[in-house]
Amino acid sequence: MQPVLKEQIETPALLIDLDILERNIQIMAEFMKNKNAKLRPHFKTHKCPTIAHKQISKGAKGITCAKLGEAEILAAAGIKDILIANEIVEPSKVFRLAGIAHSDAKITVAVDNAENIADLSRAASIIGSTIYVLVEVDIGMRRCGVTTPNEVVHLVKKIINSEGLVFEGLQAYEGHLVYKTDFNERYHEVQEIADKLGEIRAVLTQNGVSVNEISGGGTGTYNITGNNTIWTEIQAGSYVFMDTVYNKLGLDFQDSLTILATVIHKHSGYAITDAGFKVCSVEQGQPQIKDYPDLRIEELNEEHGKIIDEKNELQYRQKIEYVPSHCCGTVNLYDKYYCVRNGLLETVWPVSARGKSQ
Ligand SMILES: Cc1ncc(COP(=O)(O)O)c(C=O)c1O
């Protein structure tokens, strides 16, 4: 009996290089050690409780997620401190949220309007649970969140006076900055946001309210937001896998996530693979091919990849690996990871929260 070689895995398949994954988790854990902020990595990237537990075992305080369905998977997997960094507003979902909070997990959610606060309080009171709440501040992304200190104070007072709710702090994610390739630009814009958040915190303190947490930060800014600024939690997600877009920032993390594909047709000057956009997210651009800098993916169709291969480096039935442009979008296309170490298949992990968008 022989171990399974990476090249023997049927394609298309989503691969994790375990050595690189573990190194990425370790590098982030080392950076965050002894910092004011704690790591609360984002689950949307890997959607895999096994990886969440690895992050926690290396010092992460809890896990961030975007969706209620993800929070349910995390709670069922025994994660005890879960932040949904997003607004949950549909009445049935508000009750589901209050239901998870009834378990032994601490559940925190973002809010940005008074009606939602009233709904959360009602659901928590009826279910008999406690929901921790962050007021989301729009710090330039123009997504959810309120913008002025007065609006924040107004919502915080409502939370404090609401049965079943505990005001925990602010949700402040600088998503409009995380992909900026110029470090100085990222650095200065993050500092400006930190000043703005400092003003909001000062106004709350003047009103007798203490702010326990200021949560935000991504892979592109962790070494700024996480470096003893005003943020107390860093929500970085992509650092575990990386992708071609984040690679442009020159961070310390390496690509641990690839898509294994087979060349199913070879023609002079180009090759066709069995991996199209149904197995590789392209909303941030075409993937690159690992170890072949001269090859270029011209396009991905539904089930085919067309690779320009002017030097005819590829051969019929050869297995190659794509590095996706967006790791998070790609993972959601798969049910499982094939986890490889030193070229051998070691284990298979489920993408348990795949498609858990409700
Ligand atoms: C709320 C929130 N926090 C943090 C992140 C950071 O994720 P990443 O590290 O993958 O950029 C995201 C990314 O979408 C996000 O939406």
The ligand as a MOL file (V3000), in Angstrom:
LIG
                    3D

  0  0  0     0  0            999 V3000
M  V30 BEGIN CTAB
M  V30 COUNTS 16 16 0 0 0
M  V30 BEGIN ATOM
M  V30 1 C -16.2030 42.7090 8.5030 0
M  V30 2 C -14.9110 42.2450 7.9290 0
M  V30 3 N -13.8390 42.1660 8.7230 0
M  V30 4 C -12.6530 41.7720 8.2640 0
M  V30 5 C -12.4860 41.4130 6.9450 0
M  V30 6 C -11.0880 41.0640 6.5200 0
M  V30 7 O -10.9280 39.9770 5.7760 0
M  V30 8 P -9.5680 39.7060 4.9780 0
M  V30 9 O -8.5150 39.5620 5.9920 0
M  V30 10 O -9.8970 38.4540 4.2650 0
M  V30 11 O -9.3400 40.8500 4.0620 0
M  V30 12 C -13.5820 41.4730 6.0690 0
M  V30 13 C -13.4460 41.1210 4.6490 0
M  V30 14 O -14.3510 41.0960 3.8710 0
M  V30 15 C -14.8290 41.9050 6.5750 0
M  V30 16 O -15.9040 42.0130 5.7980 0
M  V30 END ATOM
M  V30 BEGIN BOND
M  V30 1 1 1 2
M  V30 2 1 2 3
M  V30 3 2 2 15
M  V30 4 2 3 4
M  V30 5 1 4 5
M  V30 6 1 5 6
M  V30 7 2 5 12
M  V30 8 1 6 7
M  V30 9 1 7 8
M  V30 10 2 8 9
M  V30 11 1 8 10
M  V30 12 1 8 11
M  V30 13 1 12 13
M  V30 14 1 12 15
M  V30 15 2 13 14
M  V30 16 1 15 16
M  V30 END BOND
M  V30 END CTAB
M  END
